[in-house]
Amino acid sequence: MKKKKKTEVKEVKSVDEKKNELKRTKSDEYYDEVTKENEIIEVLDTVNESESGESDEVKEKVQKPKLTKKQFILLNIQFILSIITLILAIVYFFQKRVMFALQISLGLTMLITGVNNLIIYKRKAFTILYFLLGIVLLVLAIINILGI
């Protein structure tokens, strides 16, 4: 028995078919590159989130603390006292007699700031400083009023 040799017939592709195939492979390569870049970006974002230790939910909670009515009122009092203190500081440059009012206003502002710092922001480091400054300023104002 004789074995017949199989001859392979190569398909002859037209020039247009070769161009289309080349275009498809280039677009597939581009798609693969873009996909890889997007995956790398997602991984980097995930790493950045894990390094900072904060997810999107945590960031929203940090940015928007929910205030109770009492806390809201305390913040408004602090704002109003700060404005009054600023106005009295400007007036003090022209009228030295408002020194006691400025001390009272600044002392109360410091006390309210200390309370807000403790209750709302939960920071204890400067709270003591705010309380001490507030008390000292109020005592100095009382001493100035009494003329001691």
Buried (B, 14 or more C-beta within 10 A) or exposed (E): EEEEEEEEEEEEEEEEEEEEEEEEEEEEEEEEEEEEEEEEEEEEEEEEBEEEEBEEEEEEEEEEEEEEEEBEEBBEBBEEBBEBBEEBEEBBEEEEEBBBBBBBBBBBBBBBBBBBBBBBEEEEEBBEEBBEBBBEBBEBBBEBEEEE
